[in-house]
Amino acid sequence: MRYYRIMSDKETFANFKAANETTELTDLFDGRSLRPENLRGMHFELVKPNDQHPVPEFFDSFTMVCARRIYDSIKTCCGDNVEFFPCTLGNDYRDYYIVNILRSSVKVDYQRSEFLRLPTPANNILVFKHIAFEDEIHEPFFRISELPYSFYFCTESMKTYLDKLDIKGICFSSALFDK
């Protein structure tokens, strides 16, 4: 099975950030289930106030965010590893949803993966050149605990589904999984 990293198309579409972004807010999106009251009133604004690029339907900030059209299409096929929370976007307060990918059972196969470690006592991973998994992943969206929270992935079947929706604002890369 093939896997893909999901990324915002930041060159073609406008870039957004949480209007009230703080370290504490960013830390909420660590793979745990969230309570709706923690995100009540979430609003995303343009990074550059006068940005004239088109508004994306799907983008990543410190979490993934999607338009209602996308939410309505994917909510039933995401399973139990994704939570959605309403939010607003831009000056006209468009109807969007935060996509919280919960911690999954993804296990990296370190014997078959290629990576560089930091030269520190903790010996943390600095960067992956190639990622292999112990088992095939079936969760449509997933995260890898060894990577920063801002890395989002999907299976090939979810990518195919998203491609059929003709979503504006995201692109996919399989570079981390190609050998």
Stockholm file with secondary structure:
# STOCKHOLM 1.0

chainA/1-179         MRYYRIMSDKETFANFKAANETTELTDLFDGRSLRPENLRGMHFELVKPNDQHPVPEFFDSFTMVCARRIYDSIKTCCGDNVEFFPCTLGNDYRDYYIVNILRSSVKVDYQRSEFLRLPTPANNILVFKHIAFEDEIHEPFFRISELPYSFYFCTESMKTYLDKLDIKGICFSSALFDK
#=GR chainA/1-179 SS CCEEEEEECTTTSCCEEETTCCHHHHHHCSSSCCCGGGSTTCEEEESSTTCCSCCCSEEESSSEEEEHHHHHHHTTTSGGGEEEEEEEETTTTEEEEEEEECCCCCCBCTTTCEEEECSSTTCCEEEEEECCBSSCCCCSEECCTTSCTTCEEEEHHHHHHHHHTTCSSEEEECTTTCC
#=GC SS_cons         CCEEEEEECTTTSCCEEETTCCHHHHHHCSSSCCCGGGSTTCEEEESSTTCCSCCCSEEESSSEEEEHHHHHHHTTTSGGGEEEEEEEETTTTEEEEEEEECCCCCCBCTTTCEEEECSSTTCCEEEEEECCBSSCCCCSEECCTTSCTTCEEEEHHHHHHHHHTTCSSEEEECTTTCC
//
